[in-house]
Amino acid sequence: MKKLSDILIGIEVLEFSGNMEEVFSEIVFDSRKAHSGKLFVAMEGTVVDGHDFIPQVLAQGCRLIVCEKLPQEMPAEATFVKVGNSAWVMGQMASAFYGHPSKELKLVGVTGTNGKTTTATLLYKLVQGMGYKAGLFSTVVNYIGDEKIASTHTTPDSITLHRLMREMVDEGCDYCFMEVSSHALSQHRIAGLNFDGALFTNITHDHLDYHKTFKAYIEAKKSFFDGLEKDAFSLVNADDKNGMVMLQNTKSAKHTFSLRTMADFKCKIIESMFEGMQLELDGLEVWTSFVGEFNAQNLVAVYGVAILLGLKKEEVLVALSNLKSVDGRFETIRSKSGKTAIVDYAHTPDALKNVIESIRNLLRTGQHLITVVGAGGDRDPSKRPIMAKEAVVGSSKVILTSDNPRSEDPDVIIEEMMAGVSASERLKVLSIVNRKEAIKTACMVAAPGDVILIAGKGHETYQEIKGVKHHFDDREIVNEIFNAEQ
């Protein structure tokens, strides 16, 4: 049990009614969970306003409410705390409730359009491989040491974050690495966290369905760096024109990484093949099992963070050479007949372009690239024609198909993608709505030596159609097809 006065230290209270010594067992923001002995935080959400549910939570026996708008009726036996921003305050209260666990960890946040999952996961795997215990928050999965915990959001809500970090500390974790999404930043989900470092991978066209403008999207990412303390570090991609924008107003120590220009952490690709790359990192050569320039950027970013955390250079390079690819990121499957399928999460124009370019750089004379790609429903529609254009420009043949259509008509999504394909290039484009059939067709069309890129879903093991998630795994489909080959 916690006392209200203990978790409000340092928080500006605009209005107060009730008992500051009220005790409670849990902080909740879901009105359905707000019962006697709970503290309910009312927030304005993207779909509903938690303030509308205050009468309901009072009827359920909840007597402790933090909100931005006081209700007209305030029972004398209830305690109300009015604040300026409920979402931000919830993070601060959650931190105090769980004993400020982020201060007991070396916490690094990773933000950017592409590469968040890969770099955060590789950082987790790196330090674990070096003998330390670490936690991870990612799009794919969360970890407390070796314990796997299901992931529902790229960045969980602030209560979940602080609760799981307390578990990480209690389990002896030294480090925690987490993806920090633009949605989470806008919604103050990281409020109350004490970051030791922040990594910026890149920023490209994405999430405009939520942020509305690219400027707002950039500003959301930048706010992460603006909020860092002076004893933290920032590491940004100098090859991205917005990398230095992230550093404009930060109080943290500023650092850069690059493949193409002067930077604090420099990487060069010496040799590349489907089996991996020979890299030169900070003047020393290292072999990795990763492929592509975008992965070289991910690896130098991981290396830079490790060094800034105080880990020894030689030990980091050894651990780096032992890392394996992340689920659904340039995951390679080979057939008995010599065909190669690559399953990748690329679901933005820039990510798709990067993966295609990486594959094309490895193709030999006579080898072809066949790309299977779709676009998610109920997400930014403006990127759909650009996705198709990138696929067509870099591939010998393209099959447009469903991704997660969600509530939208998949035929309409594909039509919108086709708008990005010029009349002269339409002959090399097929439209197959059924994703399994699209993958089968690509595998059938491919000749020995050809490469099939299946983009968009990567690690996902479902396909969401009309609000229902059906089991679907690109990798399972490919293995099934390849195993059936004579």
C-alpha positions in Angstrom: 0.0 0.0 0.0 1.1 3.5 -0.8 0.1 6.9 0.6 -1.2 9.6 -1.8 1.1 12.3 -0.3 4.2 10.1 -0.9 3.6 9.8 -4.7 2.7 13.5 -5.2 6.1 14.8 -4.1 7.3 17.3 -6.7 4.0 17.3 -8.7 2.1 20.6 -9.1 -1.5 20.1 -7.7 -3.9 22.7 -9.2 -6.8 21.8 -7.0 -7.3 19.3 -4.2 -10.3 17.9 -2.3 -10.2 15.1 0.2 -7.6 13.3 2.2 -3.9 13.5 1.3 -3.1 10.6 3.6 -5.4 8.2 1.6 -3.8 4.9 0.9 -4.2 2.7 -2.2 -2.8 -0.6 -3.6 -2.6 0.2 -7.3 -2.6 3.0 -10.0 -5.0 2.3 -12.9 -6.2 4.3 -15.9 -8.7 1.7 -17.2 -12.0 2.6 -15.6 -13.0 -1.1 -15.5 -10.2 -1.8 -13.0 -11.0 1.2 -10.8 -12.5 -0.2 -7.6 -12.1 0.3 -3.9 -8.4 0.7 -2.8 -7.3 1.8 -6.3 -6.1 5.2 -7.6 -7.8 6.1 -10.9 -6.1 8.4 -13.3 -8.5 10.1 -15.8 -6.9 11.0 -19.1 -8.0 12.3 -22.5 -7.3 9.5 -24.9 -7.2 9.4 -28.7 -10.6 7.6 -28.8 -12.3 8.2 -25.4 -11.9 10.6 -22.5 -11.3 9.0 -19.1 -13.0 11.9 -17.4 -16.4 10.6 -18.8 -16.0 7.5 -16.7 -15.5 9.2 -13.3 -19.1 8.6 -12.2 -18.7 4.9 -13.1 -15.5 4.5 -11.1 -17.2 6.2 -8.1 -20.1 3.8 -8.4 -17.5 0.9 -8.4 -16.2 2.1 -5.0 -13.1 3.9 -6.2 -12.5 6.9 -3.9 -9.2 8.3 -5.2 -9.1 10.2 -8.5 -6.4 12.2 -10.3 -7.8 14.2 -13.3 -7.5 17.3 -15.4 -11.2 18.3 -15.1 -13.1 18.0 -11.9 -16.5 16.5 -12.1 -19.6 18.5 -11.2 -20.5 16.1 -8.4 -17.7 15.3 -6.0 -18.8 13.0 -3.1 -17.4 14.1 0.3 -15.9 10.7 0.9 -13.8 10.8 -2.3 -10.4 12.4 -2.9 -9.9 14.4 -6.1 -6.5 15.7 -7.3 -6.6 18.1 -10.3 -3.4 18.4 -12.3 -2.3 20.0 -15.6 -1.4 16.8 -17.5 -2.8 13.5 -16.2 -0.7 11.3 -18.5 2.6 13.0 -17.5 1.6 12.9 -13.8 0.7 9.2 -14.0 4.3 8.4 -15.1 5.7 10.4 -12.2 3.4 8.7 -9.7 4.1 5.3 -11.1 7.8 5.9 -10.8 7.4 6.9 -7.1 4.9 4.0 -6.5 7.5 1.4 -7.7 10.4 3.1 -6.0 12.0 4.9 -9.0 13.4 1.7 -10.6 14.8 3.3 -13.7 17.3 5.1 -11.4 18.7 1.7 -10.5 19.2 0.6 -14.1 21.4 1.8 -17.0 18.4 2.8 -19.2 18.8 3.5 -22.9 16.0 4.5 -25.2 16.0 3.9 -28.9 13.9 6.1 -31.2 13.6 6.5 -35.0 11.4 5.3 -37.9 13.4 2.2 -38.8 15.9 0.1 -36.8 14.4 0.6 -33.3 13.6 -3.1 -32.7 16.9 -4.3 -34.2 19.2 -2.0 -32.3 17.3 -2.3 -28.9 17.3 -6.1 -29.2 20.9 -6.3 -30.2 21.9 -4.1 -27.3 20.1 -6.5 -25.0 21.7 -9.5 -26.6 25.1 -7.9 -26.5 25.2 -7.2 -22.8 23.6 -10.5 -22.0 26.3 -12.2 -24.1 29.0 -10.2 -22.1 27.7 -11.7 -18.9 25.4 -8.9 -17.7 21.7 -9.2 -16.9 19.4 -6.9 -18.9 15.8 -6.0 -19.7 14.2 -5.2 -23.0 11.1 -3.5 -24.2 10.5 -4.0 -27.9 7.8 -4.4 -30.6 8.5 -8.1 -30.8 8.9 -9.2 -27.2 9.9 -7.9 -23.7 12.5 -9.6 -21.5 13.4 -9.5 -17.9 16.8 -11.2 -18.0 16.1 -14.5 -19.8 12.3 -14.4 -19.0 10.2 -13.7 -22.1 7.2 -11.5 -21.7 4.6 -10.9 -24.4 4.7 -7.4 -26.0 1.5 -5.6 -27.0 2.9 -2.2 -27.8 6.2 -0.8 -29.1 6.3 1.2 -25.8 4.0 0.1 -23.0 2.0 2.5 -20.8 3.9 4.2 -18.1 2.5 2.0 -15.2 3.5 -1.2 -17.0 7.0 0.3 -17.8 7.7 1.2 -14.1 6.2 -2.1 -12.8 8.3 -4.2 -15.2 11.4 -2.2 -14.4 10.9 -2.8 -10.7 10.9 -6.5 -11.6 14.1 -6.1 -13.7 15.8 -4.5 -10.7 14.6 -7.1 -8.3 15.9 -9.8 -10.7 19.3 -8.2 -10.7 19.3 -6.6 -14.1 22.1 -4.0 -14.7 20.8 -2.6 -18.0 17.5 -1.9 -19.8 17.0 -1.1 -23.5 13.7 0.1 -24.8 12.1 1.2 -28.1 10.6 4.7 -27.7 7.9 5.3 -30.2 6.6 8.6 -31.4 3.2 7.7 -30.1 4.6 7.0 -26.6 6.4 10.4 -26.6 3.3 12.3 -27.6 1.3 10.4 -25.0 3.9 10.9 -22.2 4.3 7.1 -21.7 8.0 7.6 -20.7 7.2 10.2 -18.0 9.1 9.5 -14.8 11.8 7.5 -16.4 15.5 8.3 -15.8 17.4 7.7 -19.1 21.2 7.3 -19.1 21.2 7.5 -22.9 19.2 8.0 -26.1 19.8 6.6 -29.6 18.4 8.1 -32.8 18.4 5.7 -35.8 16.8 7.7 -38.6 13.5 9.4 -39.5 11.4 8.8 -42.6 7.8 8.9 -43.8 5.6 7.1 -41.2 2.7 7.5 -38.7 1.3 10.6 -40.5 -2.2 9.1 -39.8 -1.4 10.0 -36.1 0.9 13.0 -36.2 -0.8 14.6 -39.3 2.4 16.4 -40.4 6.1 15.3 -40.8 7.1 18.3 -38.7 5.0 17.1 -35.8 6.5 13.6 -36.2 10.0 15.0 -36.0 9.1 17.2 -33.0 7.8 14.1 -31.2 11.1 12.3 -31.7 13.1 15.5 -30.8 11.2 15.9 -27.5 12.9 12.7 -26.2 16.3 14.3 -26.5 15.1 17.7 -25.3 14.1 16.0 -22.0 17.4 14.3 -21.3 19.5 15.4 -18.3 23.0 16.7 -18.6 24.6 13.5 -17.2 22.9 11.4 -20.0 24.3 10.9 -23.5 22.7 11.3 -27.0 23.9 9.2 -30.0 22.5 10.2 -33.4 22.9 9.1 -36.9 25.0 11.7 -38.7 24.0 10.2 -42.1 20.4 11.3 -41.5 19.7 15.0 -42.1 17.5 15.1 -39.0 20.2 13.6 -36.8 21.6 16.9 -35.7 18.1 18.4 -35.3 17.6 15.9 -32.4 20.7 17.5 -30.7 19.6 21.1 -31.0 18.2 21.6 -27.5 19.4 18.7 -25.5 21.4 19.1 -22.3 22.9 15.7 -22.7 26.4 14.8 -24.0 26.2 14.8 -27.8 27.7 12.0 -30.0 27.3 10.8 -33.6 27.7 7.6 -35.7 28.1 7.3 -39.4 28.9 5.2 -42.5 29.5 8.2 -44.8 30.8 11.2 -42.9 32.9 12.3 -40.0 31.5 11.0 -36.7 32.5 9.8 -33.2 31.8 6.3 -34.2 32.6 5.3 -37.7 31.9 2.2 -39.7 32.9 0.9 -43.1 31.7 -2.1 -45.0 34.8 -4.1 -46.3 33.0 -7.1 -47.8 29.3 -8.2 -48.0 27.6 -11.4 -48.9 24.3 -13.2 -48.0 26.2 -14.9 -45.2 27.3 -11.7 -43.5 29.6 -8.7 -43.6 33.2 -7.8 -42.8 33.1 -4.4 -41.1 35.7 -1.9 -40.0 34.5 -0.4 -36.7 36.7 2.3 -35.1 39.7 1.1 -37.0 39.3 -2.6 -36.1 37.8 -5.3 -38.4 34.9 -7.5 -37.3 32.9 -10.2 -39.0 29.1 -10.2 -38.5 26.3 -12.4 -39.6 24.2 -9.4 -40.7 23.7 -8.1 -44.3 23.1 -4.7 -45.7 24.1 -1.1 -45.2 21.1 -0.5 -42.9 22.4 -3.3 -40.7 25.9 -1.8 -40.7 24.3 1.4 -39.4 22.5 -0.6 -36.7 25.7 -2.3 -35.6 27.8 0.8 -35.4 24.9 2.4 -33.3 25.0 -0.6 -31.0 28.7 -0.4 -30.7 28.6 3.3 -29.9 26.0 2.9 -27.2 28.0 0.1 -25.6 31.2 2.2 -25.5 29.2 5.2 -24.1 27.9 2.9 -21.4 31.5 2.2 -20.4 32.0 -1.3 -21.8 35.4 -2.3 -23.1 36.0 -1.9 -26.8 37.7 -5.3 -27.5 35.0 -7.2 -25.5 32.2 -5.3 -27.3 33.7 -6.2 -30.7 33.9 -9.9 -29.8 30.3 -9.9 -28.5 29.2 -8.0 -31.6 30.7 -10.7 -33.9 28.6 -13.4 -32.0 25.2 -11.6 -32.5 22.5 -13.1 -34.7 19.7 -11.4 -36.6 16.5 -10.4 -34.9 13.3 -12.3 -35.7 11.7 -11.1 -38.9 14.6 -8.7 -39.8 16.3 -9.9 -43.0 15.6 -13.5 -42.0 16.9 -15.8 -44.6 15.4 -19.1 -45.7 16.9 -21.3 -48.4 15.3 -24.0 -50.5 16.8 -27.3 -51.7 16.7 -26.0 -55.3 18.8 -22.9 -54.5 16.1 -20.2 -54.1 16.5 -17.7 -51.2 13.6 -16.1 -49.4 14.1 -13.1 -47.1 11.4 -12.2 -44.6 11.7 -8.6 -43.4 9.5 -6.3 -41.3 10.1 -3.4 -43.8 6.8 -1.5 -43.7 7.8 2.0 -44.6 9.1 3.2 -48.0 12.6 3.9 -46.7 12.9 0.5 -45.0 11.7 -1.3 -48.1 14.1 0.7 -50.3 17.0 -0.2 -47.9 16.3 -3.9 -47.9 15.9 -4.0 -51.7 19.1 -2.1 -52.2 20.9 -4.5 -49.8 19.7 -7.5 -51.7 20.4 -6.0 -55.2 24.0 -5.3 -54.1 24.4 -9.1 -53.4 22.8 -10.4 -56.6 25.0 -11.9 -59.3 24.5 -11.8 -63.0 21.3 -13.8 -63.9 19.8 -13.6 -60.4 16.5 -11.9 -60.0 14.6 -10.3 -57.1 10.9 -11.0 -56.7 9.2 -8.8 -54.0 5.9 -9.6 -52.2 4.6 -6.6 -50.3 1.4 -5.0 -49.0 0.4 -2.0 -46.8 -1.4 -2.0 -43.5 -5.0 -0.9 -43.2 -6.1 1.9 -40.9 -2.6 3.4 -41.1 -1.1 6.3 -43.1 -2.5 5.8 -46.6 -0.1 8.3 -48.2 2.8 5.9 -48.1 1.0 3.1 -50.1 1.9 4.3 -53.6 5.4 5.1 -52.5 5.8 1.6 -51.1 4.7 0.1 -54.5 7.0 2.5 -56.4 10.1 1.5 -54.3 9.3 -2.2 -54.8 8.9 -1.9 -58.6 12.0 0.2 -59.1 14.2 -2.3 -57.4 12.7 -5.6 -58.3 12.4 -7.8 -61.4 8.8 -8.7 -60.4 6.4 -7.4 -57.7 3.4 -9.1 -56.2 1.1 -6.7 -54.4 -0.9 -8.4 -51.7 -2.5 -7.9 -48.2 -0.6 -7.0 -45.1 -2.9 -6.5 -42.1 -5.9 -4.9 -43.9 -7.6 -4.5 -40.5 -11.0 -2.7 -41.1 -10.2 -1.7 -44.7 -11.0 -3.5 -48.0 -7.6 -5.1 -49.1 -8.5 -4.6 -52.8 -8.8 -0.8 -52.2 -5.4 -0.8 -50.4 -3.8 -2.6 -53.4 -5.5 -0.1 -55.8 -4.0 2.7 -53.8 -0.6 1.1 -54.0 -0.9 0.6 -57.8 -1.3 4.4 -58.1 2.5 4.5 -57.5 3.3 2.2 -60.4 3.9 3.8 -63.8 2.1 2.5 -66.9 5.3 1.2 -68.4 6.1 -0.9 -65.2 2.7 -2.4 -64.7 3.6 -5.5 -66.8 5.9 -6.7 -64.0 3.3 -6.3 -61.2 0.8 -8.9 -60.1 -2.0 -8.3 -57.7 -2.9 -11.3 -55.4 -5.0 -10.3 -52.4 -4.5 -13.6 -50.5 -1.1 -13.3 -48.9 -0.4 -17.0 -48.8 -1.2 -17.4 -52.5 1.0 -14.4 -53.2 3.9 -16.0 -51.4 3.3 -19.3 -53.2 3.2 -17.6 -56.6 6.5 -15.8 -55.9 8.2 -19.0 -54.9 6.8 -20.7 -58.0 7.9 -17.9 -60.4 11.4 -17.8 -58.8 14.2 -19.8 -60.5 17.1 -21.4 -58.7 19.4 -18.6 -57.6 16.6 -16.0 -57.4 15.7 -14.1 -54.2 12.2 -13.7 -52.9 11.6 -10.7 -50.6 8.5 -11.0 -48.4 8.1 -7.6 -46.8 5.9 -5.9 -44.2 5.1 -8.4 -41.5 8.4 -9.9 -40.5 8.1 -11.4 -37.0 4.3 -11.1 -36.8 2.5 -14.4 -36.4 -1.0 -13.1 -37.3 -3.0 -11.3 -40.0 -5.6 -8.9 -38.8 -8.8 -8.9 -41.0 -12.0 -7.1 -40.0 -11.0 -6.9 -36.4 -10.0 -10.6 -36.1 -6.4 -11.8 -35.8 -5.8 -15.0 -37.8 -2.7 -17.1 -37.3 -0.3 -16.2 -40.2 3.5 -16.4 -40.3 5.4 -15.6 -43.5 8.2 -17.8 -42.4 6.0 -20.8 -41.8 4.5 -20.4 -45.3 7.9 -20.2 -47.0 9.2 -23.2 -45.1 6.1 -25.2 -46.0 6.5 -24.3 -49.7 10.3 -25.0 -49.7 9.9 -28.3 -47.9 7.4 -29.5 -50.4 9.9 -28.9 -53.3 11.1 -32.1 -55.1 
